[in-house]
Amino acid sequence: MSRIQTVFSTLKANNKKALIPYITAGDPHPKHTVNLLHTLVASGADMIELGIPFSDPMADGPVIQRASERALVHKVGLSKVLEMVKEFRQKDDKTPIILMGYANPIEAMGAEKFTQEAKNVGVDGVLTVDYPPEECKDFITDLQANGMDSIFLLSPTSDATRINLIVNQASGFLYYVSLKGVTGAANMDIDEVKARVKEIRTKTKLPIGVGFGVKDAATAKEVAAFADAIVVGSRTVVAIENSTEDNLLLNVKQLMQELRVAIDS
């Protein structure tokens, strides 16, 4: 059983939902990333999405775009991100780390080399926004053969045929994008999201996480009533962006604790 599966199984047994924050590796500075990862876990995160900085993050709104820009100033590329995961694993061998990013950095490194190095440093899952399921079967097979889960996005525009295609290739969990648009773009329609998650559940036994629109503890609590995981991206990055070096870890800790309390309530 993978680390991701283990976490979801344990949470389900305890009638809890997963809190999955997102941060961009290297934001606000590479020296902070590993400490941020440990702070997120200590403050209530069950697993973490670690963003690979990219110059043209098409699925991301301005908040996460700025995070990528801050990281790229310090030349944080895919190899550096993998080094950060390796350093994190020196103290934490239980918390799942999911790399989230785009095809270009993986293709530049070489998909086979990436898969092997990701396995070696302790990556648990990979979400590649622009690897459509029709074109990445070999990549998925390689990931899963090396003990890593392939996470896919589903959206409000995903029809039944596409949902079936994705659930047959995905592992770990499914990530439902709660709105039409980029990360942090709008307020989600809770009733619509709930109905879509219910529909997806008829086609898969995989856990379902919801993200792209969780802006505060109140929204997280509403989503936790029907989803298996709550993914918090832009709001976490905003906390980082609005912090100084002195209060960075404290501000992130307080946000995670607020979200954790809301989800568990």
C-alpha positions as CSV (number, residue, x, y, z in Angstrom):
1,M,0.0,0.0,0.0
2,S,1.4,3.4,-1.0
3,R,1.8,6.3,1.5
4,I,-1.1,8.1,-0.1
5,Q,-3.4,5.0,0.2
6,T,-2.2,4.5,3.8
7,V,-3.1,8.1,4.7
8,F,-6.6,7.9,3.2
9,S,-7.2,4.5,4.8
10,T,-6.2,5.8,8.2
11,L,-8.3,8.9,7.9
12,K,-11.3,7.0,6.8
13,A,-11.0,4.7,9.7
14,N,-11.0,7.7,12.0
15,N,-13.8,9.5,10.1
16,K,-11.5,12.3,9.0
17,K,-10.7,14.1,5.8
18,A,-7.3,14.9,4.3
19,L,-5.9,18.4,4.3
20,I,-3.6,18.9,1.4
21,P,-1.9,22.3,1.1
22,Y,0.0,23.3,-2.0
23,I,3.2,25.4,-2.0
24,T,5.5,26.2,-4.8
25,A,9.0,24.8,-4.3
26,G,11.5,27.7,-3.9
27,D,8.9,30.3,-2.9
28,P,9.6,32.7,-1.3
29,H,13.2,31.4,-1.3
30,P,14.7,28.0,-1.7
31,K,16.1,28.0,1.8
32,H,12.6,28.1,3.3
33,T,11.0,25.2,1.3
34,V,11.9,22.2,3.5
35,N,11.1,24.1,6.7
36,L,7.8,25.0,5.2
37,L,7.1,21.4,4.4
38,H,7.8,20.3,8.0
39,T,5.7,23.2,9.3
40,L,2.7,22.2,7.2
41,V,2.9,18.6,8.5
42,A,3.3,19.7,12.1
43,S,0.3,22.0,11.8
44,G,-2.1,19.5,10.4
45,A,-1.4,18.7,6.8
46,D,-1.9,15.0,5.8
47,M,-0.1,15.2,2.5
48,I,1.5,18.0,0.5
49,E,1.4,19.1,-3.1
50,L,4.7,20.6,-4.0
51,G,4.6,22.7,-7.1
52,I,7.4,22.6,-9.7
53,P,8.1,26.2,-10.8
54,F,7.3,26.8,-14.4
55,S,7.4,29.9,-16.6
56,D,3.9,29.4,-18.2
57,P,1.7,27.7,-15.6
58,M,-1.5,27.6,-17.7
59,A,-3.8,26.2,-15.0
60,D,-2.7,28.7,-12.3
61,G,-4.0,32.1,-11.5
62,P,-1.9,35.2,-10.6
63,V,-1.2,34.1,-7.1
64,I,0.6,30.9,-8.0
65,Q,2.1,32.5,-11.1
66,R,3.8,35.0,-8.9
67,A,5.1,32.1,-6.7
68,S,6.6,30.4,-9.7
69,E,8.2,33.7,-10.7
70,R,9.7,34.2,-7.2
71,A,11.1,30.7,-7.3
72,L,12.5,30.9,-10.9
73,V,14.5,34.1,-9.9
74,H,16.5,31.7,-7.7
75,K,16.8,29.2,-10.6
76,V,14.6,26.5,-8.9
77,G,14.1,23.8,-11.5
78,L,12.9,20.2,-11.4
79,S,16.3,18.8,-10.2
80,K,16.3,21.3,-7.3
81,V,12.7,20.3,-6.4
82,L,13.8,16.7,-6.2
83,E,16.7,17.6,-3.9
84,M,14.2,19.4,-1.6
85,V,12.1,16.2,-1.4
86,K,15.2,14.2,-0.6
87,E,16.1,16.6,2.2
88,F,12.5,16.5,3.6
89,R,12.6,12.7,3.6
90,Q,15.6,12.7,6.0
91,K,13.2,13.6,8.8
92,D,9.8,12.6,7.5
93,D,9.3,9.2,5.8
94,K,5.5,9.1,6.3
95,T,3.9,12.2,4.8
96,P,3.0,11.8,1.1
97,I,4.6,14.3,-1.3
98,I,2.8,14.9,-4.6
99,L,4.6,16.8,-7.3
100,M,2.3,19.1,-9.2
101,G,3.4,20.8,-12.4
102,Y,3.6,20.7,-16.2
103,A,5.0,18.5,-18.9
104,N,7.9,20.7,-20.1
105,P,10.2,20.2,-17.1
106,I,9.6,16.4,-17.1
107,E,10.2,16.2,-20.9
108,A,13.4,18.3,-20.6
109,M,14.7,15.9,-17.9
110,G,13.4,12.8,-19.7
111,A,10.4,11.0,-18.4
112,E,12.2,7.8,-17.5
113,K,15.0,9.7,-15.7
114,F,12.4,11.8,-13.9
115,T,10.5,8.7,-12.7
116,Q,13.5,7.0,-11.4
117,E,14.9,10.0,-9.6
118,A,11.4,10.8,-8.2
119,K,11.2,7.3,-6.8
120,N,14.7,7.5,-5.3
121,V,14.0,10.7,-3.4
122,G,10.6,9.6,-2.0
123,V,8.0,11.2,-4.2
124,D,4.6,9.5,-3.8
125,G,2.5,10.9,-6.6
126,V,2.7,13.1,-9.7
127,L,0.0,15.5,-11.1
128,T,1.0,16.8,-14.5
129,V,-1.6,19.3,-15.6
130,D,-1.0,19.0,-19.4
131,Y,-0.4,15.3,-19.7
132,P,-3.8,14.2,-21.0
133,P,-4.7,10.6,-20.3
134,E,-4.8,9.8,-24.0
135,E,-1.1,10.6,-24.4
136,C,0.6,9.5,-21.2
137,K,-0.1,5.8,-20.7
138,D,3.6,4.9,-20.8
139,F,4.4,7.5,-18.2
140,I,1.6,6.4,-16.0
141,T,2.7,2.7,-16.3
142,D,6.2,3.7,-15.4
143,L,5.1,5.8,-12.4
144,Q,2.9,3.0,-11.0
145,A,5.6,0.4,-11.7
146,N,7.9,2.4,-9.4
147,G,5.3,2.7,-6.6
148,M,4.1,6.2,-7.4
149,D,0.5,7.3,-7.9
150,S,-0.7,9.2,-11.0
151,I,-3.1,12.0,-10.0
152,F,-5.5,13.4,-12.5
153,L,-7.7,16.4,-12.6
154,L,-11.4,16.3,-13.3
155,S,-13.4,19.5,-14.0
156,P,-16.9,20.7,-14.2
157,T,-16.7,20.2,-18.0
158,S,-15.6,16.5,-17.8
159,D,-18.3,14.4,-19.4
160,A,-19.0,10.8,-18.5
161,T,-16.7,9.4,-21.2
162,R,-13.8,11.4,-20.0
163,I,-14.5,10.6,-16.4
164,N,-14.4,6.9,-17.2
165,L,-11.1,7.3,-19.1
166,I,-9.5,9.1,-16.2
167,V,-10.7,6.9,-13.4
168,N,-9.4,3.9,-15.2
169,Q,-5.9,5.3,-15.3
170,A,-5.7,7.3,-12.1
171,S,-4.4,6.0,-8.7
172,G,-4.0,7.5,-5.3
173,F,-6.9,9.9,-5.5
174,L,-8.8,12.1,-8.0
175,Y,-8.5,15.9,-7.9
176,Y,-11.8,17.6,-8.7
177,V,-11.4,21.2,-9.9
178,S,-14.3,23.0,-8.3
179,L,-14.7,25.7,-10.9
180,K,-14.2,26.7,-14.5
181,G,-11.0,28.7,-14.5
182,V,-7.6,28.9,-13.0
183,T,-6.5,28.4,-9.4
184,G,-8.0,30.9,-7.0
185,A,-10.3,32.3,-9.8
186,A,-13.7,32.5,-8.2
187,N,-16.0,31.4,-5.4
188,M,-17.2,27.8,-5.8
189,D,-20.8,26.7,-6.0
190,I,-20.9,24.2,-3.1
191,D,-24.1,22.5,-4.2
192,E,-22.8,22.1,-7.8
193,V,-19.5,20.7,-6.6
194,K,-21.2,18.3,-4.2
195,A,-23.4,17.0,-7.0
196,R,-20.5,16.5,-9.3
197,V,-18.5,14.6,-6.6
198,K,-21.5,12.4,-6.0
199,E,-21.6,11.6,-9.7
200,I,-17.9,10.8,-9.9
201,R,-18.3,8.5,-6.9
202,T,-20.6,6.2,-8.9
203,K,-17.6,5.5,-11.3
204,T,-14.7,5.0,-8.9
205,K,-13.7,3.9,-5.4
206,L,-10.7,6.3,-5.4
207,P,-10.8,9.1,-2.8
208,I,-11.9,12.4,-4.3
209,G,-10.2,15.7,-3.4
210,V,-11.6,19.1,-4.1
211,G,-9.5,22.2,-4.8
212,F,-9.0,25.4,-6.9
213,G,-11.6,27.3,-4.9
214,V,-11.0,26.7,-1.2
215,K,-10.3,30.2,0.1
216,D,-10.9,30.0,3.8
217,A,-11.8,27.7,6.8
218,A,-15.5,28.1,6.2
219,T,-15.3,26.8,2.6
220,A,-12.9,24.0,3.8
221,K,-15.5,22.9,6.3
222,E,-18.3,22.8,3.7
223,V,-16.2,20.8,1.3
224,A,-15.1,18.4,4.0
225,A,-18.8,17.4,4.4
226,F,-18.7,15.5,1.1
227,A,-15.1,15.3,-0.2
228,D,-12.3,13.0,1.0
229,A,-9.7,15.7,0.7
230,I,-9.5,19.4,0.7
231,V,-6.7,20.9,-1.4
232,V,-5.7,24.5,-0.5
233,G,-3.4,26.1,-2.9
234,S,-3.7,29.9,-3.6
235,R,-4.7,30.6,0.0
236,T,-1.6,28.9,1.3
237,V,0.6,30.8,-1.2
238,V,-1.1,34.1,-0.2
239,A,0.0,33.4,3.4
240,I,3.5,32.9,2.2
241,E,3.4,36.0,-0.1
242,N,2.2,38.2,2.7
243,S,4.8,37.1,5.2
244,T,8.2,38.4,6.2
245,E,11.1,36.0,6.8
246,D,10.5,36.4,10.5
247,N,6.8,35.5,10.6
248,L,6.6,33.1,7.5
249,L,6.4,29.8,9.4
250,L,4.1,31.3,12.1
251,N,1.6,32.6,9.5
252,V,1.6,29.3,7.6
253,K,1.2,27.4,10.8
254,Q,-1.8,29.5,11.9
255,L,-3.5,29.0,8.5
256,M,-3.1,25.2,8.6
257,Q,-4.4,25.0,12.2
258,E,-7.4,27.1,11.3
259,L,-8.1,24.8,8.3
260,R,-7.5,21.6,10.3
261,V,-10.0,22.7,13.0
262,A,-12.6,23.6,10.4
263,I,-12.2,20.3,8.5
264,D,-12.4,18.2,11.7
265,S,-15.4,20.0,13.0
